[in-house]
Amino acid sequence: MADKNSLYRKRILKELYYTPSLSCAELYLRINKSFPIITKLVNELMEQGLVIETGYAMSTGGRRPLTYAIKPDVMYLVSVAIDQFITRIAVMDMKNDFVTEVEKFELNLAVDLKPLQIITDKIEEVIKKSGIAKNKILGIGIGMPGFVDAENGINYTFLSTPGNSISQYISEKTGIPAHIDNDSSVVALAELRFGIAKDKKNAMVINIGWGIGLGLILNGELFRGSNGFAGEFSHIPLFTNDKLCSCGKSGCLETETSLFTIIHKTREGLNSGRLSKIDASALEHIEPAIEAIMKAAQAGDRFAIELFSEAGYNIGRGVAILIHILNPEIVILSGRGSAAGKVLKAPIQQALNEYCIPRLSHNTSIEISGIGYMAELIGAAALVMENFEKESYKSHAATFEKTLS
């Protein structure tokens, strides 16, 4: 019974992580355990200093119930957001507030030697700098590009390691459970738990970055496909442009729409004499380059707007195909590129007007994420809580496990 109660305590903490304040009645409905047991476990978690009272809920006509929240500073999550060129690492509390500055560094996954070792060393460095004891860290959540088998901790595109999985490698080096997933699935997880997709049954989350990723939310749950590879939106063969894609094929959606493509077209345009306020000196490095182009577009620069409009229209053509197949209630523009905002949204909508059957697209809204570039960091932290009940945690943080048993 002690082990089972530990499991239910974890479920309570997980629910309170996702929803800032809940009553025992609400926890009872979510966890499907008897109300007296839920009340007992919540009281025990309060005695252990993990949960606090947050006052009374709004009245619905009867007695106002007490609500509870997870104490933000008793446990922590390490969040790692990796893309093809930039890696970000942060330590977060149970309210998803950063307790350290986000550590950001350039790392070209396809070129740099031993990228997994570099990332692991940086994780250790960030934890040490935070001053937080490892037995207070529940886990390390990592979003990364490529064909990711989240169940087995393997990335078939990047960060290969001989003999064991990426998750095992990082766990063994740090002494903390690690979990990986595809970056677009992690972005979708953030939107599902904390963003616009919360309480949505069917949603598509477009992760606009160096590629064009897709996270699918079907029937209120993240959908990864049979092998975890669902959502390779970037590689829909939409064009006959003979442009080589990163996947080795040509004509993929990515070749006309990614932020990397926009930078390339910007350089070509400026070199051919296009007038623009885009800071040409910023184009030398990839991250300041896209920031300069987005800044120019938001300031009304005609050339920059043209670039994003063309990319957005082509993304919309791809989204039209997905709407015909999945009929979602919402399409969310998320990730780094969502900062372009309406400059992208308008041409996507235009493409849907042209390519979608009206009856299918009429009730599908296009929305810009409220968490944007932070989505992968937030989703990576949430990935730890998604795996919170797994058996692997029994070998970690003995003090914490003892508290829950």
C-alpha positions, -999 to 999 in steps of 0.1 A, spaced: 0 0 0 29 23 7 42 20 -29 7 26 -42 2 56 -21 35 69 -33 22 66 -69 -10 85 -60 10 112 -43 30 116 -75 -2 119 -95 -14 146 -72 18 165 -75 17 161 -113 -18 175 -115 -9 204 -93 21 211 -115 -2 214 -145 -29 233 -128 -18 259 -103 -47 254 -78 -71 225 -73 -95 213 -47 -97 178 -34 -129 173 -54 -111 183 -86 -82 160 -78 -107 132 -71 -122 136 -106 -87 137 -123 -71 109 -104 -101 86 -100 -94 77 -64 -118 79 -36 -124 114 -21 -113 104 15 -80 89 2 -73 120 -19 -80 142 11 -57 120 33 -29 121 7 -31 159 2 -29 164 40 2 141 41 18 161 13 11 193 33 27 178 64 58 170 42 60 205 30 53 197 -7 18 212 -9 3 243 5 -33 257 9 -42 285 -15 -75 296 -1 -111 289 -10 -124 283 -45 -151 305 -60 -185 297 -47 -208 275 -69 -237 277 -46 -226 254 -18 -197 254 7 -166 268 -9 -138 241 -10 -102 247 0 -77 247 -29 -42 235 -29 -10 241 -48 24 225 -51 51 244 -32 73 258 -60 107 256 -43 108 220 -30 116 203 -63 132 215 -95 133 205 -132 162 209 -156 150 219 -191 171 215 -222 160 229 -256 182 218 -285 179 228 -321 203 222 -350 225 253 -341 216 266 -306 211 248 -273 194 264 -242 195 250 -207 177 262 -176 167 251 -141 130 257 -133 108 254 -102 74 238 -100 57 270 -113 79 269 -145 98 300 -133 135 301 -141 157 299 -111 188 304 -132 194 325 -163 189 305 -195 223 292 -206 225 296 -243 254 285 -266 260 276 -302 263 239 -310 260 227 -346 247 191 -341 258 180 -376 293 194 -374 306 197 -338 325 167 -324 310 150 -294 279 172 -291 263 149 -265 293 152 -242 293 190 -246 256 191 -237 260 168 -207 289 189 -194 269 221 -198 239 205 -179 263 197 -150 277 232 -151 242 248 -150 231 226 -121 263 234 -102 259 271 -108 223 270 -96 234 258 -62 205 233 -60 212 199 -46 208 171 -71 184 152 -49 159 181 -52 160 178 -90 133 155 -103 147 150 -138 161 164 -170 138 170 -199 153 174 -233 137 185 -266 158 179 -298 154 178 -335 155 146 -355 139 112 -355 135 106 -318 124 74 -302 113 89 -269 104 55 -254 139 41 -258 158 74 -255 173 72 -290 178 99 -317 184 84 -351 194 117 -367 217 134 -341 236 127 -309 243 90 -314 261 73 -285 276 38 -286 263 11 -263 234 30 -246 207 55 -252 210 93 -250 188 92 -219 209 65 -202 241 84 -211 229 117 -195 214 99 -166 246 80 -158 268 111 -161 246 133 -140 229 109 -116 195 124 -126 168 107 -147 167 121 -182 140 120 -209 142 131 -245 116 138 -272 114 154 -305 115 192 -303 81 197 -320 64 172 -298 79 190 -268 66 223 -281 31 208 -286 33 194 -250 39 229 -237 9 243 -257 -13 214 -245 -4 218 -208 2 255 -205 -7 273 -238 -35 279 -262 -41 241 -268 -50 236 -231 -85 220 -230 -85 215 -268 -94 181 -282 -78 183 -316 -50 208 -324 -20 212 -347 11 230 -334 34 243 -361 69 246 -347 85 273 -369 122 270 -367 152 259 -388 127 234 -401 89 234 -400 79 209 -373 45 197 -363 31 185 -330 -2 167 -331 -28 168 -303 -56 143 -310 -84 135 -286 -68 158 -260 -35 138 -260 -1 142 -277 1 119 -307 35 106 -316 27 78 -341 36 41 -338 74 48 -336 73 83 -323 80 99 -356 47 115 -364 47 152 -374 76 154 -400 57 183 -416 90 198 -430 94 169 -454 60 170 -472 71 170 -509 52 201 -519 75 217 -546 94 208 -578 122 232 -571 152 209 -572 164 223 -539 181 198 -517 165 194 -483 184 184 -451 167 150 -453 185 143 -486 155 147 -509 143 177 -529 112 198 -530 103 194 -493 82 221 -475 113 231 -455 132 242 -486 108 272 -491 96 280 -456 122 274 -429 139 303 -410 172 290 -424 158 294 -459 146 330 -451 181 339 -440 195 324 -473 170 344 -494 177 375 -474 214 373 -482 207 366 -519 183 396 -520 207 421 -504 236 409 -526 214 415 -557 206 450 -546 172 448 -528 166 478 -507 160 470 -470 166 482 -435 178 447 -425 212 450 -407 235 432 -432 262 429 -406 239 407 -384 236 381 -412 270 366 -405 257 344 -376 225 325 -378 207 336 -346 213 373 -349 204 370 -386 169 357 -381 163 382 -352 174 411 -374 151 399 -403 121 394 -379 127 428 -363 127 444 -398 95 427 -407 78 439 -376 90 474 -383 73 473 -417 104 466 -439 89 456 -473 116 431 -483 115 413 -449 77 412 -450 78 397 -485 101 369 -473 79 360 -444 47 363 -465 61 339 -491 71 314 -463 38 318 -446 18 312 -478 37 280 -484 33 268 -448 -5 275 -454 -5 252 -484 9 224 -462 -15 232 -434 -44 229 -459 -34 193 -466 -34 186 -428 -68 202 -423 -83 180 -450 -69 149 -432 -73 158 -395 -100 185 -393 -85 202 -362 -102 229 -342 -71 251 -340 -37 255 -356 -11 271 -333 19 289 -347 46 283 -321 84 281 -317 110 307 -326 94 319 -358 60 326 -342 76 360 -331 69 371 -367 32 371 -356 7 385 -380 33 388 -408 31 350 -410 -5 345 -399 -21 365 -427 -5 347 -456 -12 313 -440 -49 322 -438 -48 334 -474 -34 300 -485 -62 282 -465 -88 304 -482 -74 293 -516 -66 256 -509 -91 244 -482 -126 233 -487 -145 260 -468 -167 235 -448 -135 219 -435 -115 250 -427 -144 273 -415 -142 262 -379 -104 259 -377 -88 290 -361 -52 301 -367 -36 314 -335 -2 327 -325 13 311 -295 15 331 -263 47 313 -251 65 312 -285 102 306 -283 99 296 -246 76 267 -256 104 241 -260 120 250 -226 86 248 -209 77 216 -228 110 200 -219 104 206 -182 68 192 -186 84 161 -202 99 153 -168 65 155 -151 49 134 -179 74 106 -168 71 113 -131 54 81 -122 78 58 -140 97 31 -122 131 47 -130 125 74 -104 126 48 -76 164 46 -80 168 84 -78 165 111 -51 163 86 -22 154 114 2 125 125 -19 113 90 -26 113 83 11 92 113 17 65 101 -7 64 65 7 
